Each structure stands twice: as C-alpha cells, then as structure tokens.
Amino acid sequence: MISIIIPAHNEIKNLKRLLPLLVNLCNNEEAEIIVALSSENSDETKVVLNQEKVQFLKCLKKGRAVQMNSAAKIVKGDVLVFLHADVLPPKYFLSNIRTALKEVYEAGFFSYRFDNDSFLLRINAFFTGKSGFFTGGGDQCLFIKKSTFDRLNGFDENQCLMEDFEFFERMKENQIQYTIIQNDLIVSSRKYECNSYLRVNLSNLVLVILFKLGYPAKKLKSIHNKLIRSSYQKA
C-alpha cells in the first residue's frame, strides 16, 4: 500500500487543485492520502478542502519535517510518498513507484518540469532527471519504503528549511539505492514569478553550499528569508 503525505501550510488554493487529481489517481489502487496541516492552519481548511478518501492531520507544530514525520507515524502503507502541495503528479505516478521498488531500489525521486514553459526554466528542469548537486530537493517528490524511512529515523525536525537535502545526505551515507523516474511532475514556478530567475538560482546555490558546509538550520532559514521575497511561502 502506498501512503501519499502532503505537508501543507496555507495551501488551500493548491490543495483544491491537487487533491481531486490524487483521489482520481488512487481510485481502485491500494493507496491513501494524508494532508499534514501545520499548527497555524485553521479548522476551516478541512471544511474548504473536504475530499472523500483524504485524511487531514492537524500537527502540533509548524515545519515540513515535523508534519511529514507526524503523518508517517499514522500511515497504513509500507511505501511513503512525500509530495509538496504545489506539485502535480504525472500519469502512471503510482505504477512508476511500484515498478521502481520491485527492483533493487529502496527509494527514488521524479524528474520534473515547471508550469511555465520558459527556456530558462526548461534548463533547470533538464537537470532534475539526473543525479547531481541539487538531487534530493522536495520538489522531486521522495518515495521510499517505510522500513527504510524508519531505519533512517525520518526527517531531522531541527531542519527548518533543508530537511529534504539532509535526509538525502543520510540516504547516501547509508548506501540506500535510489532511482530518478523520468516521468515529469509539474512544479509551480511561483517562486520565480515572485523573484527573478537569477535571484532564485543564486540563492539556491548559496543555501545548498552553506548547508553542505554545516551552517546551522536557523541561520540558513534567516538567509533564505533575506534572499527570497516573503510573498513566496511554502509548507
């Protein structure tokens, strides 16, 4: 069984688009959908987003790592899929995951493209289909066997920004076999629309380098907030 976990913070608009699509993909499949709401989401969110076959979990704290770990503790499935609220899965999403995990792989990611078909964003998207410096970012949608996730002790809840990269570092340290599925997710380009292409890419490069150099999580979050306009907010 596959458990799809979506961490969300003020993502009503995106969830209203994503959830019906996921429910349709999960029809006649052994799968469940859990939306892990941050502590700051109001109860009205559940009413607005009322969807059959979707479970809403109100978390005690805000933060993607906390929310994803909280949902992972209550799942019924033996495969976990961590999907951001502004990312749309492709056709054959679930079958791609099942096929990959039948092979030698314990985990994997998806390539993606942006919902804005600009030349520069196509360049960015091209590299998501290959292992490299930025592999492991949350937009790529991590899927992983639950037994492996538990063995790695889940996400580091002290990471308030780079929890996905930190988890991927531990995957590599523990020699977890992973694959990148060449079936594009569709990722929102809103960060690029609120900021320039150059600004976003330079900030991403700076943050990943500083993370790899061991900068504290809170300092990384502070730098991120200075580099990227606050109008862009994610779970």
C-alpha positions as CSV (number, residue, x, y, z in Angstrom):
1,M,0.0,0.0,0.0
2,I,1.2,3.5,-0.9
3,S,0.7,6.4,1.6
4,I,0.9,9.8,0.0
5,I,1.9,12.5,2.5
6,I,1.4,16.2,1.8
7,P,2.8,18.8,4.2
8,A,0.7,22.0,3.9
9,H,0.8,25.5,5.4
10,N,-1.7,28.0,3.9
11,E,-2.0,26.0,0.7
12,I,-5.8,25.9,0.2
13,K,-5.6,27.0,-3.5
14,N,-3.0,24.4,-4.4
15,L,-4.7,21.6,-2.5
16,K,-8.0,22.3,-4.1
17,R,-6.3,21.6,-7.4
18,L,-4.1,18.7,-6.3
19,L,-6.4,16.6,-4.2
20,P,-9.1,15.8,-6.8
21,L,-6.3,14.7,-9.1
22,L,-4.8,12.5,-6.5
23,V,-8.1,11.0,-5.5
24,N,-8.6,10.1,-9.1
25,L,-5.1,8.6,-9.4
26,C,-5.8,6.5,-6.3
27,N,-9.1,5.2,-7.5
28,N,-9.0,1.4,-7.4
29,E,-5.5,1.5,-6.1
30,E,-4.1,0.4,-2.7
31,A,-3.3,3.9,-1.6
32,E,-4.1,6.6,1.0
33,I,-3.7,10.4,1.0
34,I,-2.8,12.3,4.2
35,V,-2.6,16.1,4.3
36,A,-0.4,17.1,7.3
37,L,-1.6,20.6,8.2
38,S,0.7,22.9,10.2
39,S,-0.3,24.1,13.6
40,E,-1.2,27.5,12.2
41,N,-3.8,26.2,9.7
42,S,-7.4,26.9,10.9
43,D,-10.0,24.2,11.1
44,E,-11.8,26.0,8.2
45,T,-9.2,24.4,6.0
46,K,-10.7,21.0,6.4
47,V,-14.2,22.3,5.5
48,V,-13.0,24.1,2.4
49,L,-10.9,21.1,1.3
50,N,-13.4,18.4,2.2
51,Q,-12.4,15.5,0.0
52,E,-13.5,11.9,0.2
53,K,-10.6,9.5,0.8
54,V,-8.4,12.2,2.1
55,Q,-7.3,12.3,5.8
56,F,-6.3,15.6,7.4
57,L,-3.9,15.6,10.2
58,K,-3.5,18.7,12.4
59,C,0.1,18.8,13.6
60,L,1.2,20.3,16.9
61,K,3.9,22.4,15.3
62,K,4.8,24.1,12.0
63,G,7.5,22.8,9.8
64,R,7.7,20.3,6.9
65,A,9.9,17.9,8.8
66,V,7.6,17.8,11.8
67,Q,4.5,17.5,9.6
68,M,5.9,14.7,7.4
69,N,7.2,12.7,10.4
70,S,3.8,13.1,12.1
71,A,2.0,11.7,9.1
72,A,4.5,8.9,8.7
73,K,3.6,7.6,12.1
74,I,0.0,7.0,11.3
75,V,0.1,5.6,7.8
76,K,-1.2,2.2,6.8
77,G,1.1,1.8,3.8
78,D,4.5,0.2,3.5
79,V,5.6,2.9,0.9
80,L,5.8,6.6,1.7
81,V,5.5,9.3,-0.9
82,F,6.2,12.9,0.2
83,L,4.6,15.4,-2.2
84,H,4.5,19.2,-2.0
85,A,1.2,20.9,-2.3
86,D,2.2,22.9,-5.3
87,V,3.4,19.8,-7.3
88,L,1.2,17.8,-9.6
89,P,1.9,14.1,-10.2
90,P,2.0,12.7,-13.7
91,K,0.0,9.8,-15.2
92,Y,1.3,6.4,-14.1
93,F,2.6,8.1,-10.9
94,L,1.7,5.1,-8.6
95,S,2.7,2.4,-11.0
96,N,6.0,4.1,-11.6
97,I,6.7,3.9,-7.9
98,R,5.6,0.3,-7.6
99,T,7.8,-0.8,-10.5
100,A,10.9,1.0,-9.2
101,L,10.6,-0.5,-5.7
102,K,10.2,-4.0,-7.2
103,E,13.8,-3.7,-8.5
104,V,16.9,-3.1,-6.3
105,Y,15.8,0.4,-5.2
106,E,14.6,1.3,-1.8
107,A,13.7,4.9,-2.7
108,G,13.5,7.3,-5.6
109,F,12.6,10.7,-7.0
110,F,10.9,12.1,-10.1
111,S,12.1,14.4,-12.8
112,Y,10.0,17.5,-13.2
113,R,9.1,20.4,-15.4
114,F,7.6,23.8,-14.5
115,D,4.1,25.0,-15.2
116,N,5.8,27.9,-17.0
117,D,7.4,26.7,-20.2
118,S,10.2,29.4,-20.4
119,F,13.6,28.4,-21.9
120,L,15.5,29.1,-18.7
121,L,13.1,27.0,-16.6
122,R,13.4,24.2,-19.1
123,I,17.2,24.3,-18.5
124,N,16.6,23.9,-14.7
125,A,14.1,21.1,-15.3
126,F,16.5,19.2,-17.5
127,F,18.9,18.6,-14.6
128,T,16.2,17.1,-12.4
129,G,16.3,13.9,-14.4
130,K,20.0,13.4,-13.4
131,S,21.8,12.8,-10.2
132,G,23.7,15.9,-9.2
133,F,24.4,18.7,-6.8
134,F,20.7,19.5,-6.2
135,T,19.3,16.0,-6.2
136,G,17.0,15.3,-3.2
137,G,15.1,18.6,-3.2
138,G,11.5,18.2,-2.1
139,D,10.0,19.3,-5.4
140,Q,11.4,16.0,-6.9
141,C,8.9,14.0,-4.6
142,L,10.7,11.5,-2.5
143,F,9.2,8.0,-2.4
144,I,10.7,5.4,0.0
145,K,10.0,2.1,1.7
146,K,8.6,2.8,5.1
147,S,11.0,0.3,6.7
148,T,13.9,2.3,5.2
149,F,12.5,5.6,6.3
150,D,12.1,4.3,9.8
151,R,15.6,2.9,9.8
152,L,16.9,6.3,8.9
153,N,14.8,7.8,11.8
154,G,12.8,10.0,9.5
155,F,13.4,13.7,8.8
156,D,15.5,15.8,11.1
157,E,13.0,18.1,12.8
158,N,15.7,20.6,13.7
159,Q,16.0,21.4,10.0
160,C,13.6,24.2,9.3
161,L,14.5,24.6,5.6
162,M,16.8,21.9,4.2
163,E,15.2,18.7,5.7
164,D,15.0,17.1,2.3
165,F,18.6,17.6,1.5
166,E,19.7,16.5,5.0
167,F,17.6,13.3,4.6
168,F,19.2,12.6,1.2
169,E,22.6,13.0,2.7
170,R,21.8,10.3,5.2
171,M,20.4,8.1,2.4
172,K,23.8,8.3,0.6
173,E,25.7,7.7,3.8
174,N,23.7,4.5,4.4
175,Q,24.1,3.5,0.7
176,I,20.3,3.5,0.1
177,Q,19.8,2.5,-3.6
178,Y,17.6,5.1,-5.3
179,T,16.4,6.0,-8.8
180,I,15.1,9.0,-10.6
181,I,12.0,8.3,-12.6
182,Q,11.9,10.0,-16.0
183,N,8.2,11.0,-15.8
184,D,7.8,14.7,-15.1
185,L,6.0,16.1,-12.2
186,I,4.6,19.6,-12.8
187,V,6.1,22.1,-10.4
188,S,4.8,25.6,-9.7
189,S,7.0,28.4,-10.9
190,R,5.6,30.8,-8.4
191,K,9.0,31.4,-6.7
192,Y,10.4,32.5,-10.0
193,E,7.4,34.7,-10.6
194,C,7.9,36.5,-7.3
195,N,11.6,36.7,-7.7
196,S,13.9,36.8,-10.7
197,Y,15.3,33.7,-12.3
198,L,18.9,34.7,-11.4
199,R,18.0,35.6,-7.8
200,V,16.3,32.2,-7.2
201,N,19.1,30.1,-8.7
202,L,21.8,32.1,-6.9
203,S,20.0,31.8,-3.6
204,N,19.5,28.0,-4.1
205,L,23.2,27.6,-4.9
206,V,24.3,29.6,-1.8
207,L,21.9,27.8,0.5
208,V,22.9,24.3,-0.7
209,I,26.7,25.2,-0.4
210,L,26.2,26.6,3.1
211,F,24.2,23.6,4.1
212,K,26.9,21.3,2.9
213,L,29.4,23.4,4.9
214,G,27.4,22.7,8.0
215,Y,25.7,26.1,8.6
216,P,23.1,25.9,11.4
217,A,19.5,25.4,10.3
218,K,18.2,28.7,11.8
219,K,20.9,30.7,10.1
220,L,20.0,29.1,6.7
221,K,16.4,29.9,7.2
222,S,17.3,33.5,8.0
223,I,19.5,33.8,4.9
224,H,16.7,32.3,2.8
225,N,14.2,34.9,4.1
226,K,16.6,37.7,3.2
227,L,17.3,36.4,-0.3
228,I,13.8,35.3,-1.4
229,R,10.8,37.6,-1.2
230,S,8.5,36.8,1.7
231,S,5.5,36.7,-0.6
232,Y,6.6,33.2,-1.6
233,Q,5.7,30.8,1.2
234,K,5.7,27.1,1.2
235,A,4.7,24.3,3.6
